[in-house]
Amino acid sequence: MNLYRADLHLHSVLSPCGDLEMSPSNIVARAVEEKLDLIAITDHNSTLHGPVVRQIAAQHGIYVLYGAEFTTAEEVHCVCLFDTETQRVEFQNYIEASIQCIPNNVDYYGYQLVVDAEENVVDEVDYLLISTTTQSIYDVQAKVAQLGGLFIPAHIDRPKFSISSQLGFVPPDLKFDALEVSRYSSPSAMLAANPFITHKRFVRSSDAHFVGDIAKQTTQFQMDRLDFENIRNALHGLNGCDVIVAD
């Protein structure tokens, strides 16, 4: 088995809270510096920067998952990850059909820019990407499962926009591939505070909004090869694959 270092929660300049330095090229350059093998681009309610990041990262042998940090109707943030362009496009359509299209106030929230590999601005999203959607957490999980993706409730230890802050607990009937713990807590601390959590599969990621924060928290994937099937197996501890999460 090989070990692959992963950061599965990265924002780009497309997220209104993402720093303007978080261009696809800068993200990949930092991932190379940090010796990351696997990254996911998870902008708020958008998958649009996934393709260009994958294009750039492929030149450096870094595997890129398409993703989004989806905001549910309960204001729970969920990391949703995909491997194919077909999945990405369908999930993007799902987001656009369900998000509340509130005009973005650039002076207050920041720019929401789509840029190419040379950092040219090719588009700007005019509705606020951090808005809530009409979809419940169960709706989103079902959609991700239908598309064959991975569903991970984000930063479950945070006092805002987490499953614990918004719902007060992790529903025992909610299906997920893992739970994300931020760099400000640990899996053991979450289990001690929430003994009702029965599915004890965790990942930790940086949730980086600034280049310098990329890889500040990572997860190691133990797999014989780096592909989407083995990533799923590792999250569930199947077929000899596993995740190694620092506590």
Summary of the structure (lengths in Angstrom):
residues: 247
radius of gyration: 16.7
end to end distance: 21.8
largest distance: 50.0
contacts: 864
relative contact order: 0.19
helix: 29%
strand: 24%
